[in-house]
């Protein structure tokens, strides 16, 4: 069992690191500046098994660092991806994933990349239990 003090300290160090990182695609992806085509195609192939026409009309973002959310908000607003009827970023949650509780029955799919490996095992399991409750009846947690 993980010492709760050490776990909290580890999360604080992780958030502290990201608070000092520039909020750009290049920095978030560790200097690669773009997402690998294989990764994108694999994600699209998976999503096509769930959704036939559009992937998602709304996307909510969850981040423990405010400047990442601010830049995402500004970038999406400038591309009119916050007001489009077809696709839009709806909510920007300034909270760590281990503390995020989705609204009951809100989501068709829960999509998490990269950050999930930062959670301690017990927080990982707890989050997925909460994410399951956040899914609509036919939703998928992946």
C-alpha positions in Angstrom: 0.0 0.0 0.0 1.3 3.4 -0.9 1.9 5.9 1.9 -0.8 8.6 1.4 1.7 11.4 2.3 4.2 10.1 -0.4 1.4 9.7 -2.9 0.2 13.3 -2.3 3.8 14.5 -2.5 4.3 12.7 -5.8 1.2 14.3 -7.3 2.3 17.7 -6.1 5.7 17.2 -7.7 4.0 16.1 -11.0 1.7 19.1 -11.1 4.6 21.3 -10.1 6.6 20.0 -13.1 3.7 20.7 -15.6 3.1 24.2 -14.1 6.6 25.1 -15.4 6.2 23.6 -18.8 5.1 25.8 -21.7 1.5 25.0 -22.7 2.2 24.0 -26.3 1.7 20.8 -28.3 5.5 20.4 -28.7 6.1 20.6 -24.9 3.1 18.4 -23.9 4.3 15.7 -26.3 7.9 15.8 -25.0 9.4 17.8 -27.9 7.8 15.9 -30.7 5.5 18.7 -31.9 3.0 16.4 -33.5 1.1 13.3 -32.7 2.4 10.2 -34.5 0.2 9.2 -37.5 0.0 5.6 -36.2 -1.3 6.8 -32.9 -3.9 9.0 -34.7 -5.0 6.2 -37.0 -5.3 3.7 -34.2 -7.4 6.1 -32.2 -9.6 6.9 -35.2 -10.1 3.2 -35.9 -11.1 2.5 -32.3 -13.5 5.5 -32.2 -15.1 4.3 -35.5 -16.1 1.1 -33.8 -18.1 3.2 -31.3 -19.4 6.1 -33.5 -20.6 5.9 -37.1 -21.0 9.5 -38.1 -19.2 11.9 -35.6 -16.9 11.0 -32.7 -18.2 13.6 -30.2 -20.2 16.7 -30.4 -18.8 18.0 -27.1 -15.5 17.5 -25.4 -14.7 18.3 -21.8 -11.1 18.9 -20.8 -9.6 18.0 -17.4 -6.2 19.3 -16.4 -4.5 20.0 -13.0 -2.7 23.1 -14.4 -4.6 26.3 -15.2 -2.3 27.6 -17.9 -2.9 24.5 -20.0 -6.6 25.0 -19.8 -6.2 28.7 -20.5 -4.2 28.0 -23.7 -6.6 25.3 -24.8 -9.6 27.6 -24.2 -7.9 30.4 -26.2 -6.8 28.1 -29.0 -10.2 26.4 -29.4 -12.0 29.8 -29.2 -9.8 31.2 -32.0 -10.6 28.2 -34.2 -14.3 28.5 -33.3 -14.3 25.1 -31.7 -16.2 26.3 -28.7 -19.3 27.6 -30.4 -19.8 25.2 -33.3 -23.0 23.2 -33.2 -21.2 20.1 -34.5 -18.0 20.0 -32.4 -17.2 22.0 -29.3 -15.1 22.1 -26.2 -17.7 22.6 -23.5 -16.2 22.4 -20.0 -12.7 23.0 -18.8 -12.1 21.4 -15.4 -9.2 22.6 -13.4 -8.7 19.5 -11.3 -6.4 16.5 -11.1 -7.7 13.3 -12.6 -7.6 11.5 -9.3 -10.0 14.1 -7.9 -12.3 14.5 -10.9 -15.8 13.1 -10.6 -17.8 13.1 -13.9 -21.4 14.1 -14.0 -23.6 11.0 -13.8 -24.7 9.8 -17.3 -23.1 12.7 -19.2 -20.6 11.0 -21.5 -20.7 8.6 -24.5 -17.1 7.8 -24.1 -14.3 8.6 -21.6 -11.0 9.2 -23.4 -7.7 9.5 -21.5 -4.2 9.5 -22.9 -0.8 9.7 -21.4 -1.8 11.1 -17.9 -3.5 7.9 -16.7 -0.1 6.3 -16.0 0.6 9.0 -13.5 -2.1 7.8 -11.1 -1.4 5.4 -8.2 -3.1 2.1 -8.7 -5.8 2.8 -6.1 -6.6 6.2 -7.7 -6.6 4.6 -11.1 -9.2 2.0 -10.0 -11.3 4.7 -8.2 -11.2 7.0 -11.2 -12.5 4.2 -13.5 -15.3 3.4 -11.2 -16.3 7.1 -11.2 -15.9 7.3 -15.0 -18.2 4.3 -15.4 -21.0 6.2 -13.5 -20.3 9.2 -15.8 -21.2 7.1 -18.9 -24.5 7.1 -20.6 -26.2 3.7 -20.7 -24.4 2.6 -23.9 -21.1 4.5 -23.2 -17.7 3.0 -23.1 -14.8 3.7 -20.7 -11.5 3.4 -22.6 
